[in-house]
């Protein structure tokens, strides 16, 4: 007899199905299993672990997946904990920043409503707001309080991306050790002079190729960058709206896990930047917009562990009819992923020449962006 597997273990799902009679069975006779999706991030205030039941069903797997009672554990049915270890050791150490005695985090459970999809919109999560250290290994332990079954996984924490330094031409990413020399948005001079120009972002030459550069961090394999352009809509009836447009890059991988390697794969031309703004603005309504002001740029860099990189690669959608794939999991006794990533954010203001070019570039001029003097322009520039 063949059965369908109902399992929830990434943003989407993994479902294989056939049909027989309408029974619902536990994953295997005498064996309990779970599905886990948990990615720790030291830069996030709340850590979330999603845990679901895994079933074999010879009925309709999609119908079973929509039943919250079939895929979710009940209240207080699981005990979920995190412990921290130094590399290659087995003795728990402190788990929580600013707590000099805590060596185990017991996560609390909550039910959240998710977007519509193949699985029930009611999902039970386990959470903690304890601040995690940026070093060491964290071990996840899931214990079924009824059956006594125990499931574990372990991941090395990923620290935040650090400085590359004063690389020109812009952009560059770094922690502003000297805020007056290397300001972030909100900390720029009130009355800038020409000598302040190196502190600002300036992509005013369409033919130049720019690059977002930074240093890799230990144990991180996968890197992703989003360049977010913030702007302000001034409305005809009064008031303003704050909006943004993303420039998304293709992920890249570090050639080693040691850290300190220059990552300079995120390149783009000035022309591509303006075209991206134009194509994204075309999707937005400007019925009540009087004009727009360029505001600032935000660089969001995500670094992910090797486990996460492999998991995403194996579970990426296939564009062929051949769908046989290996099953990746690092959950002992279960399926899914328990891993780590970090998110670094740097914000930079725009130099006046750059603001003026956004106002007059043929890709962006139709969308009423103002010059640095605060007035829209009908002029088209190269």
C-alpha positions as CSV (number, residue, x, y, z in Angstrom):
1,X,0.0,0.0,0.0
2,X,1.3,3.5,-0.8
3,X,0.8,6.5,1.3
4,X,1.1,10.3,1.0
5,X,3.5,12.3,3.1
6,X,2.1,15.4,4.7
7,X,5.0,17.6,5.9
8,X,5.6,21.3,6.4
9,X,9.3,22.3,6.4
10,X,10.1,25.4,4.4
11,X,8.3,28.5,3.3
12,X,6.2,26.2,1.1
13,X,5.7,22.4,1.4
14,X,6.9,19.0,0.4
15,X,4.0,16.7,-0.5
16,X,4.1,13.4,-2.4
17,X,0.7,11.7,-2.9
18,X,-1.1,8.6,-4.2
19,X,-4.4,7.2,-3.1
20,X,-5.8,4.1,-1.4
21,X,-8.3,4.2,1.4
22,X,-9.2,7.1,3.6
23,X,-7.1,6.4,6.7
24,X,-4.6,8.7,8.4
25,X,-1.6,7.1,9.9
26,X,1.5,8.3,11.8
27,X,4.6,8.6,9.7
28,X,5.7,5.0,10.1
29,X,4.4,2.1,12.3
30,X,5.9,2.6,15.7
31,X,7.9,5.7,14.7
32,X,7.1,9.3,15.4
33,X,8.5,12.1,13.2
34,X,8.2,15.9,13.1
35,X,8.8,18.7,10.6
36,X,10.9,21.7,11.7
37,X,11.7,25.1,10.2
38,X,13.8,27.3,12.4
39,X,16.3,29.9,11.3
40,X,18.0,31.8,14.2
41,X,19.0,35.4,13.5
42,X,20.9,37.4,16.2
43,X,19.6,40.6,14.6
44,X,16.0,39.8,15.2
45,X,14.2,40.5,18.4
46,X,12.1,37.3,18.3
47,X,13.3,33.8,17.3
48,X,10.6,31.6,15.8
49,X,10.6,27.8,15.4
50,X,7.8,26.2,13.4
51,X,7.1,22.5,14.3
52,X,4.5,20.3,12.6
53,X,3.4,16.7,12.6
54,X,4.4,14.4,9.8
55,X,1.9,11.9,8.5
56,X,1.4,9.2,6.0
57,X,-2.1,9.4,4.6
58,X,-3.6,7.3,1.9
59,X,-6.4,9.9,1.4
60,X,-6.1,13.4,0.0
61,X,-2.8,14.9,1.3
62,X,-3.8,18.4,0.4
63,X,-7.1,18.2,2.4
64,X,-5.1,16.8,5.4
65,X,-2.7,19.7,5.1
66,X,-5.5,22.2,5.4
67,X,-6.7,20.7,8.7
68,X,-5.0,22.6,11.5
69,X,-5.7,19.7,14.0
70,X,-3.8,17.2,11.7
71,X,-0.6,19.2,11.1
72,X,-0.4,21.1,14.4
73,X,0.6,19.8,17.8
74,X,-1.8,20.6,20.7
75,X,-1.2,23.1,23.5
76,X,1.7,22.1,25.8
77,X,2.2,18.9,23.8
78,X,5.8,19.8,23.1
79,X,8.7,21.1,25.2
80,X,11.1,23.1,23.0
81,X,14.5,24.3,24.3
82,X,17.7,26.0,23.1
83,X,21.1,25.3,24.6
84,X,24.4,26.9,23.6
85,X,27.8,25.2,23.4
86,X,31.3,26.3,22.6
87,X,32.7,24.7,19.4
88,X,33.4,21.0,19.7
89,X,32.3,20.9,23.4
90,X,29.3,19.1,25.1
91,X,28.9,21.2,28.2
92,X,26.2,23.9,27.9
93,X,27.3,27.5,28.4
94,X,25.4,30.8,28.8
95,X,22.6,31.1,26.2
96,X,21.3,34.6,26.7
97,X,23.1,38.0,26.4
98,X,22.8,40.1,29.6
99,X,22.0,37.0,31.7
100,X,25.0,35.5,33.6
101,X,23.3,32.3,34.7
102,X,20.8,31.1,32.0
103,X,22.0,28.0,30.2
104,X,18.7,26.9,28.7
105,X,16.0,28.8,26.9
106,X,12.5,27.3,27.1
107,X,10.5,28.6,24.2
108,X,6.9,29.6,24.6
109,X,4.2,28.6,22.1
110,X,1.7,30.7,20.2
111,X,-0.7,30.3,17.3
112,X,-0.4,32.6,14.3
113,X,-2.4,33.1,11.2
114,X,-0.5,32.8,7.9
115,X,-1.3,33.6,4.3
116,X,-3.5,31.3,2.3
117,X,-1.7,28.3,0.7
118,X,-1.5,24.6,0.6
119,X,-1.4,24.3,4.4
120,X,-3.7,25.5,7.2
121,X,-3.5,29.2,7.9
122,X,-3.4,28.4,11.6
123,X,0.2,27.5,12.6
124,X,1.7,26.9,16.1
125,X,5.1,28.5,16.6
126,X,7.6,28.3,19.5
127,X,9.2,31.6,20.3
128,X,11.8,33.4,22.5
129,X,12.7,37.0,22.9
130,X,16.0,36.2,24.6
131,X,18.9,37.9,22.9
132,X,21.3,35.3,21.4
133,X,25.1,35.4,21.5
134,X,26.9,36.0,18.1
135,X,29.2,33.1,18.7
136,X,28.9,29.4,19.5
137,X,26.6,26.6,18.6
138,X,22.9,26.5,19.5
139,X,21.2,23.1,20.0
140,X,17.4,22.7,19.5
141,X,15.7,20.0,21.5
142,X,12.0,19.1,20.9
143,X,10.5,16.7,23.4
144,X,7.0,15.2,23.0
145,X,5.6,15.4,26.6
146,X,3.1,12.5,25.9
147,X,5.2,10.0,24.0
148,X,8.7,11.0,25.3
149,X,10.1,11.1,21.8
150,X,13.0,13.5,21.5
151,X,14.2,15.3,18.3
152,X,17.4,17.4,18.1
153,X,19.3,19.7,15.7
154,X,22.3,22.0,16.1
155,X,23.6,25.0,14.2
156,X,26.6,27.4,14.4
157,X,25.5,30.9,14.9
158,X,26.2,33.4,12.1
159,X,27.5,36.9,13.1
160,X,26.7,40.1,11.3
161,X,28.6,41.2,8.2
162,X,31.3,43.7,9.2
163,X,33.2,46.5,7.5
164,X,35.0,46.5,4.2
165,X,36.3,50.0,4.7
166,X,36.3,53.2,2.8
167,X,36.0,51.7,-0.7
168,X,35.4,54.1,-3.5
169,X,33.5,54.6,-5.7
170,X,30.4,54.1,-3.5
171,X,28.6,52.0,-2.3
172,X,30.5,50.5,0.6
173,X,29.2,48.9,3.7
174,X,30.7,49.3,7.1
175,X,29.9,49.9,10.7
176,X,30.3,53.7,11.2
177,X,33.0,53.7,14.0
178,X,33.4,57.5,13.4
179,X,29.8,58.8,12.8
180,X,31.0,62.2,11.7
181,X,33.3,60.8,9.0
182,X,31.1,57.8,8.0
183,X,27.5,58.9,8.8
184,X,24.3,56.8,8.3
185,X,20.9,58.3,7.4
186,X,19.8,60.8,10.0
187,X,23.4,61.6,11.0
188,X,24.6,63.7,8.1
189,X,25.8,67.3,8.3
190,X,23.0,69.9,8.4
191,X,24.9,72.0,5.9
192,X,27.1,69.8,3.8
193,X,30.1,71.3,1.9
194,X,31.9,69.9,-1.1
195,X,34.4,68.2,1.2
196,X,31.5,66.1,2.6
197,X,30.8,64.5,-0.8
198,X,32.7,61.2,0.0
199,X,30.3,60.5,2.8
200,X,27.3,60.3,0.4
201,X,26.0,57.8,-2.1
202,X,26.3,59.0,-5.7
203,X,25.3,56.9,-8.8
204,X,25.0,59.9,-11.1
205,X,26.9,58.3,-14.0
206,X,24.8,55.7,-15.8
207,X,27.8,54.1,-17.6
208,X,29.8,53.4,-14.4
209,X,29.6,49.9,-12.8
210,X,29.2,50.1,-9.0
211,X,29.5,47.3,-6.5
212,X,28.3,46.6,-3.0
213,X,31.4,45.2,-1.1
214,X,31.9,43.8,2.3
215,X,33.8,41.1,4.2
216,X,32.5,37.6,4.8
217,X,31.9,36.3,8.3
218,X,33.0,32.9,9.7
219,X,30.7,29.9,9.0
220,X,28.5,31.8,6.5
221,X,28.3,30.4,2.9
222,X,25.3,32.2,1.3
223,X,25.0,36.0,0.9
224,X,22.1,38.1,-0.3
225,X,21.9,41.9,-0.8
226,X,18.9,44.1,-1.2
227,X,19.4,47.8,-2.1
228,X,16.3,49.7,-1.0
229,X,15.6,53.2,-2.4
230,X,13.4,55.2,-0.1
231,X,11.4,58.1,-1.4
232,X,8.6,60.4,-0.2
233,X,5.3,61.2,-2.0
234,X,3.9,64.6,-1.5
235,X,0.1,64.4,-1.9
236,X,-2.2,66.8,-3.8
237,X,-4.6,67.0,-0.8
238,X,-1.8,67.5,1.7
239,X,0.4,65.1,3.7
240,X,3.0,62.7,2.6
241,X,3.5,58.9,2.1
242,X,6.9,57.2,2.7
243,X,7.6,54.5,0.2
244,X,10.5,52.4,-1.1
245,X,11.6,50.3,-4.1
246,X,14.0,47.3,-3.9
247,X,16.9,46.5,-6.2
248,X,17.4,42.7,-5.8
249,X,20.6,41.0,-6.5
250,X,21.3,37.3,-7.2
251,X,22.6,35.4,-4.2
252,X,26.3,34.6,-4.1
253,X,28.4,32.1,-2.1
254,X,31.7,32.5,-0.3
255,X,34.5,30.2,-1.4
256,X,35.4,29.5,2.2
257,X,33.9,29.6,5.7
258,X,36.9,31.2,7.4
259,X,35.6,34.8,7.2
260,X,37.3,38.0,6.2
261,X,37.0,37.3,2.4
262,X,36.1,40.2,0.2
263,X,32.7,39.7,-1.3
264,X,32.4,42.0,-4.4
265,X,29.9,40.0,-6.6
266,X,27.0,42.4,-6.2
267,X,27.6,44.8,-9.1
268,X,25.2,47.0,-11.1
269,X,25.4,49.9,-13.5
270,X,24.0,53.3,-12.9
271,X,21.8,52.8,-15.8
272,X,20.4,49.6,-14.3
273,X,19.6,51.4,-11.1
274,X,17.5,54.1,-12.9
275,X,15.8,51.4,-15.1
276,X,14.8,49.5,-11.9
277,X,13.3,52.6,-10.4
278,X,11.3,53.3,-13.6
279,X,10.0,49.7,-13.9
280,X,8.9,49.6,-10.3
281,X,7.3,53.0,-10.3
282,X,5.3,52.0,-13.4
283,X,3.5,49.5,-11.1
284,X,2.4,52.1,-8.6
285,X,-0.5,54.6,-8.7
286,X,0.3,58.3,-8.7
287,X,-3.3,59.6,-9.0
288,X,-3.0,61.7,-5.8
289,X,0.8,62.4,-6.0
290,X,1.9,66.0,-6.5
291,X,5.6,65.2,-6.6
292,X,8.3,62.9,-5.1
293,X,11.5,63.4,-3.2
294,X,14.4,61.0,-3.2
295,X,15.2,60.2,0.4
296,X,18.0,57.7,1.2
297,X,19.4,54.3,0.3
298,X,19.3,51.3,2.6
299,X,21.6,48.2,2.1
300,X,20.4,45.0,3.6
301,X,22.9,42.1,3.7
302,X,21.9,38.6,4.8
303,X,24.5,36.0,5.5
304,X,23.4,32.3,5.8
305,X,25.0,29.2,7.1
306,X,26.2,26.3,4.8
307,X,23.3,24.2,6.1
308,X,20.8,26.8,5.0
309,X,22.5,27.2,1.6
310,X,22.3,23.5,0.9
311,X,18.7,23.3,2.1
312,X,17.5,26.1,-0.2
313,X,19.5,24.7,-3.1
314,X,18.0,21.2,-2.8
315,X,14.5,22.5,-2.3
316,X,14.6,25.1,-5.1
317,X,11.8,24.7,-7.7
318,X,12.7,22.6,-10.7
319,X,11.8,23.8,-14.2
320,X,11.9,20.2,-15.7
321,X,9.5,17.3,-15.6
322,X,12.1,15.3,-13.6
323,X,11.3,16.1,-10.0
324,X,13.3,13.4,-8.1
325,X,15.4,15.2,-5.6
326,X,17.4,14.2,-2.5
327,X,15.7,15.0,0.9
328,X,17.9,17.4,2.9
329,X,17.3,17.5,6.7
330,X,19.5,18.2,9.7
331,X,16.8,17.3,12.2
332,X,17.7,14.1,14.0
333,X,14.6,11.9,13.9
334,X,12.6,14.4,11.8
335,X,12.7,16.5,8.6
336,X,13.4,20.1,7.9
337,X,16.0,22.7,8.8
338,X,17.4,24.3,11.9
339,X,20.0,26.8,10.9
340,X,21.3,30.4,11.3
341,X,21.6,33.6,9.4
342,X,22.3,37.3,10.2
343,X,21.0,40.6,8.7
344,X,23.1,43.7,8.5
345,X,21.7,47.1,7.6
346,X,23.5,50.3,6.5
347,X,21.7,53.5,5.4
348,X,23.3,56.3,3.4
349,X,22.1,59.7,2.2
350,X,22.2,60.8,-1.5
351,X,24.6,63.4,-2.9
352,X,22.8,66.3,-4.6
353,X,24.1,65.3,-8.1
354,X,22.5,61.9,-7.6
355,X,19.2,63.4,-6.6
356,X,19.2,65.7,-9.6
357,X,20.0,62.7,-11.9
358,X,17.0,60.8,-10.5
359,X,14.8,63.8,-11.3
360,X,15.9,64.1,-14.9
361,X,16.9,60.6,-16.1
362,X,14.5,59.4,-18.8
363,X,13.7,56.3,-16.9
364,X,12.6,58.2,-13.7
365,X,11.7,61.7,-14.9
366,X,8.0,60.7,-15.7
367,X,7.4,60.0,-12.0
368,X,7.7,63.5,-10.7
369,X,10.9,63.2,-8.7
370,X,12.2,66.6,-7.5
371,X,15.8,67.9,-7.9
372,X,18.0,68.6,-4.8
373,X,16.5,72.1,-4.8
374,X,13.0,70.6,-4.2
375,X,11.4,71.3,-7.6
376,X,10.3,68.8,-10.3
377,X,11.9,69.2,-13.7
378,X,10.7,68.7,-17.2
379,X,14.3,68.4,-18.4
380,X,15.5,65.0,-19.7
381,X,19.2,64.2,-19.1
382,X,21.5,61.4,-20.0
